[in-house]
Amino acid sequence: MEKGFAWFMPADGRYRSAPGQSSKIPSGIPYIVSNECAERFSFYGMGAVLAVFLTEHLLDTSGSLAPLSEAEANEWQHNFYAAAYLTPIFGAILSDWLLGKYRTIIFLSVVYCFGHAVMAAVDFSWMVQVSPRWTLAIALGLIATGVGGIKPCVSAHVGDQFGEGNKHLMSKVYGWFYFCINLGSSLSALVTPLLLHWYGPAVAFAVPGVLMALATIVFWLGRNTYVHVPAGGSEFFAESFGPTGLSALLRLTPLFLLLSPFWALFNQTHSSWIHQAKVMDRTIPLLEWTIRPSQMQVLNPLLVMLFIPLFTYVIYPLVGWFVEVTPLRRIGAGLAVAGPSFALVAIAQQQIDAGLQPSILWQFGGYVVLTAAEILVSITALEFAYTQAPRRMKSLIMGAYFLSNALGNRFTAQVNGYIARQKELGDEALVGADYFWFFVWVMVITAAVFALYACFYRGETMLQDDAVEEGIVAVAEEVG
């Protein structure tokens, strides 16, 4: 089997298993970044229209409209995101233990593509007397398995390409990696809402599927340029549950838990913010153009692409003149900034509750503040989690990092499930602006607790390298 599928699933021994001493950007990076750009178009393209689909287009078994309420749609959507960020831990174990990152990405990308195919068929499932909700659940399950399984591997695969000679370029490459993620998601946020409006759900969901297939092909084309770090086999368990692995997990677990409230807020730009935008004045001043509620999501990736060079080349160096800009200080600042973004949206909701129609510019301000928080938190935490992981645990630690996103989305789903159940009982909870103010206070408390955690954190940076027989090089650094 190994021989027959060598062209598709190459043996680890055919390729470099360590990065060498080059001082340049690794040659495989363009393939990984291009793949991620297309894959993010796929994921965020589907996600961009999911809230509108659930509340305006979902059918029942007879083919009649049977949309969900906003609270029910939020629960469905955030449970999906929770699953998408829960499965990385399983993809990481599969990668670090048995298959290696390249094989895991290829295998689960195919599952991902099947999920998109089923998603495109949701609008027609009633024709064969299958409940669209069941088809939707299967499609979202496949997509969550695919995206979650490859997510920790792709992020760790970027870091695997670097060694001692070019480790100084890792921060910039992770920044541009994140830039391309947002290039793909910004294009999808513009295009897929229009596809849904013009052509309906089938086309709106099919196009992201085509982009996912393209992403898989692009990644395969770069197979000869990558560093293929072999799966750890039994050594994976020895390292993971040995002193080094357990120590890394224990140090990082509080960080991951404290990141989850940030994701509980951040991912609501795909749900509660869209529902709020429906009743706002969405006319863009001067342009006289009315934006669709789901298209507001394009602001986040566009702002990310603007903020990455701004923070990297201006803000961080400027602040560095006065205080050392450590990873944990960046994350702490981001958590503190996230709360005010929801405060702006809460103030807008207070106006809606009073019978007014506030401008969409309130959400624009919220996106600016929340995106600044994302730059500080997400990019920094992504790189930080990788560097703090032992060599054979890179994907596992990245999977554990993504669990913070799963926990955040699960928390939001639980809150919305509670709201829906209370409404069924004839009661109301967290109505209107109270909903958004609740999450503001969650974020304020989280930022305060994180400040205490950061004061006591001590760790070391560990990168892939050629050197020793075990293939593990640890460079001790103060990271707090």
N, C-alpha and C positions, 0 to 999 in steps of 0.2 A: 504493500500500500504506500509506503514511504517513497519508493522509487516511482511508482505510477503517478503520484501526485506531486512530485518534486518541483514541477514548474509552478505549481500553485501554492503548495505548502512546503517550502524548502526545509531541509534538515538544518539545524542550527550550525552544524559543523562546516557548512558550505560558505559561511559568512563570518565576518569579523564579529567577535563576541565582546570586544572592548574598544573604546574610542581612539586609542593612540595618543600622540602628543601634538596634534595639529593645533595651531593658534588661530585658525580661521573658523568661520561658521560651518558646521558639518554639512556635507553635500546632500544628506537625506532630508534636511529641514524643509526645503521648498515643497517636496512631495507631501510631507506630513501637514504642513500649513495649508496647502491647497486642498487636501482631503478634508481638513477640519472646516475650511470655509464652506465647501459644498455640503458637508454633513450638517453644519449649523443652519444653513439655509433650509435644509430638510426638516430639522427638528423644530426650529422656531417658525418656519412657514406653516407647519401643521398647528403648532401651538397658538400662532397669531389669530387664527380664525376659529379655534376650538370653542371659546366662550360664546361667540356669536352663533356658531353652529348649534350648540346645545340649547341655547335659549330662543332660537328663531327658526331653525331648519330641521331639527330632529323629528323623525317620523315614528309611527307605531306600526304594528304588524299589518294593519290594513292599508298602510300607505298614507294615512292622514297625519297632519301636523300634531305632534305631541311634545312640545318643547318643555324644558325643565325651568323651574324657578331660578332666580339668581343664586340663592343660597345653595340649592341642589347642584347647579352647574359649577359653582365654586368648589363644592365638596368633591364632585367628580374630577374636576381639573386638578385640584391640589392632591388628591389621592393618586392620580396618574403621575404627577411630578414626584410625589413621594416614592412611588415604585421605581421611577426612572433613576432616582438617586439612591435607592436602596440596593438595586441589583449590582452597582459597581463593586460592592464588597465580594460578590460571588464571581464576577468577572475577574477581579483581582486575584482571588485564590486560584481560579482556573489558570490564569496567566503565570503567576509566580510559582505554582506547584507543578503543573503538567505541560502546558502548551507553549509558554513564552508569549510575549506581547504581540508579535506579528501574527501568529496563528490565531490567537484569540480575537484580534481585531477583524481578521478576514472571516472567520467562522460566524461571528455574531453580527457582522455587517450584512451578511446574507439573511439572517433572521430579521434584522432591521428592515431590509427591503421588502420581505414578505409582509411585515406589519403594515407598511405603507400601502401595499397592494390591497390588503383587506380593508384598510381605512377608506380607500377610494371606492370600495364596494358597499360601504355602509348605507349609502343612499338608495341602493337597489336591493338590499337584503330582504325587504318585505315582499318582493316579487316571488321569492321562493319560500315564503311563509316562515322566514327566520326573523326573529325580533331584531330590529336595528340596534337596540340597546345591547343585546348579546354580541352582535357583530362588532359593535363599537368597543365593548369590553375586551374581546379577543384581539382586535387591532391594537388597542392601547397597551394590552399586555405584551404583545410581540414587540412593539416599538420600545416599550420600557425595558424589556429584556435586552434588546439590541443596543439601544443607546446607553443603558446602564452598564452593560457588559464591556463595551469598548471604551467607555469614558475614562476610567482610571488608567487604562493601558496606553491610550494616546497621549495623555498628559505626561505619564512616566516615560514613554517612548521618546518624547522630546528631550527630557533630561538625560536619557541613556546615551545620547549622541555626544555628550560633552565629557571631557576629561580635564586633567590638571592644566593642559596647555591652553584651553579655550574656555575654562569655566567662568572667566570674567565677562564673557559674552552671553551667559545664560540668562541674566536678568533682562537684557534687551530683547533676546529672542523670545522669552516668555511674554514680554510685552507685545511684540509684533504678532506672536501666536494669538494672543488675546485680541489684537487689532483685527486679524483676519476672521476670527470667530464672529466678531461684531460686524464685519463687512458682509458676511453671509447672512447674518440675522437681520441686518438693516434692509438688505434687498428683499428678503422674504417678507418682512413686515410691510413693505410697500406693495409688493406684487400680489401676495396671496389674498388679502382682503378684496382686491379688485377682481381676482379670478372667482372668488366666491360670489361677488355681486353680479358679474357678467355671465359666468358659466355654471355656477352652482357648486355644491360640495364635492362632487366626484372629481371635477377638474382641479379644484382648489387643493384637494388632498393628493391627487395623482402627480402633480408637478413636483412637490417636495420628494415624492418617491423616486422620480426620475433623477433628481439631484443626488439622492442617497446612492443610487446605483452608480452614478458618475463618480461620487466620492470613493466608493469601493475600488473602482477601476484605477483611479489616480493613485491610491495608496499602494495597490499591487504593482504598478509601474515603477515605484521607487524601491522595490525589494532589494535590488543589487547595491544600493547606496547606503542602506541602514546598518547600524550596529545592532546585531541580533543578540541581546543578552539571553542566554539559555534559561529555561525553566529550572527552578532550584531542586525539584524532586524532593527527596527526603530531607535534603539540607534546608529546604524552605521551612519545614516544621521545626528543625533544630534551631534555626536562626530566629524564627518568629516567636518561639516559646522559650528561647534561651534568654540569658540576662540582657543582651543587647536589644533584642526585639521587644521584650516585655517592658524594658525601661523606656524605649522610644514610644511605645503605645501608651504607657502610663503618663508620660510627660505631655503627649499631644491630646489625649482624650478630653481633658477640660477645655482645651482650645476648640476642639470640634463641637462640643456641646454648646459653648458660648457663641459659636458662629450660627447655630440653628435659628435663633430669633431673627438674625439679619435676613436669612433666606425666607423666613415666614413673611417678612415685609416685602422683600424684593420681588418675589414671584407673584405678588398681587397686582403688579402692572399688567399681568396677563388675565386677570379676573376682575376683582372689585374695582380697579381703576377704569376698566373698559365699561363696566356697568354704569359707573358714575359719569363717564364721558358721554353716554347716550343722552343725558338730560342737561348737558351743558351747552353753552353757546360755542360751537366748534368752528366759527368763522375766523380765519386767520387774518389779523389786522393788516391793512395795506394790500394784501393779495386778493382779498375778497373770495377766498377759496374755503369751502367747507370740508374739513377733514373727517374721514370715517372714524368711529370710535376705536376700532382695532388698529388703525394706522398710527395712532399716537405712540404705539410701541416702538416705532422706528426711531423716536428721539433717543432712546437709550443707546442702541449701538452707534448711532451717529455721534452722540456726545462722547461715547467711549473712544472712538477713533480720534476725536479732537483732544480729549483729555489725556490720552496715553503719552503723546509727545510733550504736552504741557506739563504734566506731573514729572515725567522722566528728565526733561532737559531744563525746566524752569523751577517748578515748585520744590522738588526734592533738593536740588543743589542750593536754592535760596535758603530754605529752612536749615539745610546742613551747615550754613555759616553760624548758626546760633545753637543748634542742638543736633546730636547724632541721630540720623534718621534710620533707626533699626526696624526690622520687619514687625516686631510686636508693637512698636509705637505707631507705625502706619495703620495696623489693624485696629488698634485702640481708637485712633482718631476717626477711622471710618465708621466704627460702631457708634461713636458719639454723634457723628454727622447724620446717620441714617434716621434717627428719630424725628428731627425737624422736617425731613422730606414728607413724612406722613402727617405732620402738623399742618403743612400747607394744604394737603388734600382734605384734612379734617375741617379746616376753616372754610374751604370751598363747599363741603358738604353741609356745614351749618347754614350757608346761604341757600342751598337747595332746600333744606328742611324748612326754611322760612318762606318758601314759595318763590324764590328768585332764581334766575338762570345765570350763574356766574360764567365768566369767560374760561375757555380751555387753557388760558395762560396760567391759571392756578396750577394745573397739572404740569404745564411746561416747567414752572419753577420747581415743582416736586421732582420731576425727572432730572433736572440739573443737579439738585442736591443729592438725590439717591444715586446718580451715576458717579458723582465724586466719591461717595461712600463706597461704591462698588470697586472703583479703581484702588482705593486704599485697602479694602478688605480682600476682594476676590483674587486679584492678580498676585498680591503679596502672599496670601495664604496658600495659593496653589504652588508657588515656588518654594515657600517655606516648608510645606508638608513634604515635598519631594526631597529637599536637602536634609531634612531631619530623619529620613527613613534609612535603615540599613540596606545594603546593596540588593539583597535578594527579597526585600520586602517593599520595593518601591511601589508596585501596583497595589499591594495590600494597604499600605498607608494612604495612597491616593483614594482607594475605595472607602477607607474609614473617613477620610476627609469629606467625601461626597455624602456620607451618611448624615452629616450636619444639614445638608440641603433636604434630604429625605425627612429628617425630624422636623425641620421648619415647615415643610409643606404638609406633613401629617398634622402638625399643630393647627395650621390654618384650616385644614379640612375638618378637624374635630370641632373647631370653633363654629364653622359654618354649619356643620351637622347639628350642633346644639341649637343654633338659631332656627334651623328648619324644623326641628322637633318641637321646639317651644311654640313656633307659629302654628303647627298642627294642633297643639293643645289649647290654642286660643290665647297664648301669652306672647309677649315680645321681649327680646333680649338684644342688647347692643344694636339698637335701632339708629339709623342715620349716622350722624357724626360721632356718636358714642363708639361705633365700631372702629373707626380710624383712631380715635383718641386712646382706645384700649391698646392698640399696637404701639402707639407712641410711648406709653408708659412701660410696656414690655421691653422696648429698646433702651429706654433710659436706665432701667434696672440692670439690663445685660451689660451695658457699657461700664457701669460702676463696678460690677463684679469682675469684668475682664481686667480693669485697671489693677485690681488686687492680684489676679493670677499672673499678670505680666511681670509684676515686681519680683516674683519668686521663681520664674522659669529659668532653667539652665539646660542647654543642650549642645549638640555638636553637629557640624555639617559633614555629610557623607556623600561622596560622588562616585560614579563608576570610574575605574581606571585600570590600566594595563598591569600595574606593578606586581603585587605580591601573588603567591601561589593560589591563595584562596580568592584572589580577585577583589579584595576589599581594601579600600584605602579610606581612612577617616581623617579628616582635617579638623582638629578641634578649633572652634571659634566661639567667641562670646556672641550670642544672638539675642539676648534680652535687651 
